[in-house]
């Protein structure tokens, strides 16, 4: 089933059931006719982002952000699903597509599609200058990075606060 079949509230309710009723992902996915993989992803999103798990403020990601996600996967060995949830990306298959594009064409391939670039070149009068647009993209990226770092810092502080003294926080594994 498509992830869009369910409202944000329904997804939160389903994740709550998984966490609080002694039911497996497989059992819940069969009962509700949800793909196992999607349900596991919903749970990961909730683990990282709580009640905001299904509210995605960004839908268009700049190439620098895409590269940051790809680098995170390569450097940490995180799965695509894990990194997608951590970086609050609505659909982990987006990251899979970014990786394929990056392997085929590097950073340039992570930018807007070729046809989008051609349309922009034809209609420059209505579009902001390239340098202005790149500044806007950088600002958007920095805002996302700032929000991500704040969330990550809050999670680390919360984990540290909840751990007995002398123990290191446990890392989540996928």
C-alpha positions in Angstrom: 0.0 0.0 0.0 1.1 3.5 -0.6 2.4 5.6 2.3 -0.1 8.3 1.3 -3.1 6.1 1.9 -2.8 7.0 5.6 -3.2 10.4 7.2 -0.5 11.7 9.6 -2.8 11.0 12.6 -3.4 7.5 11.4 0.3 6.8 11.0 0.9 8.1 14.5 -1.8 5.9 15.8 -0.4 2.8 14.0 3.1 3.4 15.3 1.6 3.9 18.8 -0.1 0.5 18.5 3.1 -1.1 17.4 5.0 0.3 20.4 2.3 -0.2 23.1 0.4 -3.3 22.1 2.4 -6.5 22.0 2.1 -6.8 18.2 4.8 -7.5 15.6 5.4 -5.3 12.6 4.5 -8.3 10.4 1.2 -8.9 12.3 0.3 -5.2 12.2 1.2 -4.8 8.6 -0.9 -7.9 7.6 -3.9 -6.7 9.7 -3.8 -3.2 8.2 -2.6 -4.2 4.7 0.6 -2.0 5.0 3.9 -2.9 3.4 6.3 -4.2 6.2 9.0 -1.9 4.9 6.8 1.2 5.1 5.7 0.4 8.6 9.3 -0.1 9.7 10.1 3.3 8.2 7.2 4.9 10.0 8.5 3.5 13.3 12.0 4.9 12.6 10.6 8.3 11.7 8.7 8.4 15.0 11.8 7.3 16.9 13.8 10.2 15.6 11.1 12.9 15.3 8.3 12.1 17.7 4.9 13.6 16.9 6.5 15.6 14.0 7.5 12.4 12.3 5.0 12.7 9.5 5.2 16.5 9.0 7.7 17.2 6.3 8.6 20.8 5.9 10.7 20.3 2.8 9.9 18.6 -0.4 12.7 19.9 -2.7 16.2 19.3 -1.4 19.3 21.1 -2.7 22.2 19.1 -4.1 24.4 19.8 -1.1 21.8 18.3 1.3 21.5 15.2 -0.9 25.2 14.8 -0.9 25.3 15.2 2.9 22.8 12.3 3.2 24.8 10.1 0.8 28.1 10.9 2.7 26.4 10.1 6.0 25.4 6.7 4.6 28.9 6.0 3.3 30.8 7.2 6.4 28.6 5.6 9.0 27.4 2.5 7.2 23.8 3.4 8.0 21.1 1.9 5.9 19.2 4.0 3.4 16.1 3.7 5.6 18.0 4.7 8.8 19.6 7.8 7.1 16.3 8.8 5.5 14.5 8.7 8.9 17.3 10.5 10.6 17.3 13.3 8.0 13.5 13.4 8.0 12.9 12.5 4.4 9.4 11.5 3.6 10.2 8.4 1.4 13.4 6.4 1.7 13.2 5.5 -2.0 14.1 9.2 -2.7 17.5 8.6 -1.1 18.0 5.4 -3.2 17.4 7.5 -6.3 19.8 10.1 -5.2 22.5 7.5 -4.7 21.9 6.1 -8.2 22.1 9.6 -9.7 25.2 10.4 -7.8 27.0 7.2 -8.8 26.1 8.0 -12.5 27.0 11.7 -12.6 28.4 13.0 -9.4 27.2 16.1 -7.7 25.9 17.7 -10.9 23.5 14.8 -11.3 21.9 15.7 -7.9 20.8 19.1 -9.2 17.6 19.9 -11.1 16.7 17.6 -14.0 18.2 18.6 -17.4 14.8 19.6 -18.8 14.3 21.9 -15.8 17.6 23.6 -16.6 16.6 24.0 -20.2 13.3 25.6 -19.3 15.1 28.0 -16.9 17.5 29.0 -19.6 14.7 29.9 -22.0 12.7 31.9 -19.5 15.4 33.8 -17.6 13.4 37.0 -17.4 10.9 35.6 -14.9 13.4 33.7 -12.8 15.8 35.1 -10.2 19.5 35.2 -11.3 21.4 32.1 -10.8 23.5 33.6 -8.0 20.5 34.8 -6.1 18.9 31.3 -6.5 22.0 29.6 -5.3 22.0 31.9 -2.2 18.4 31.0 -1.5 19.3 27.3 -1.8 22.2 27.7 0.6 20.0 29.5 3.1 17.4 26.7 2.9 20.1 24.1 3.3 21.6 25.9 6.3 18.2 26.2 7.9 17.6 22.5 7.5 21.1 21.7 8.8 20.5 23.9 11.8 17.2 22.3 12.6 18.7 18.9 12.2 21.6 19.7 14.5 19.3 21.1 17.1 17.1 17.9 17.0 20.2 15.7 17.1 21.6 17.7 20.1 18.3 17.4 21.9 18.2 13.7 21.3 21.8 13.2 22.5 21.2 15.3 25.6 18.0 13.4 26.4 19.8 10.0 25.9 22.7 11.2 28.1 20.3 12.4 30.8 18.4 9.1 30.9 21.6 6.9 31.1 23.1 5.9 34.4 26.4 7.6 35.1 29.4 6.0 33.6 27.5 4.4 30.7 27.6 5.5 27.1 24.3 6.0 25.2 23.2 3.0 23.2 23.2 3.4 19.4 20.1 2.4 17.4 20.7 -0.4 14.9 18.6 -1.2 11.8 
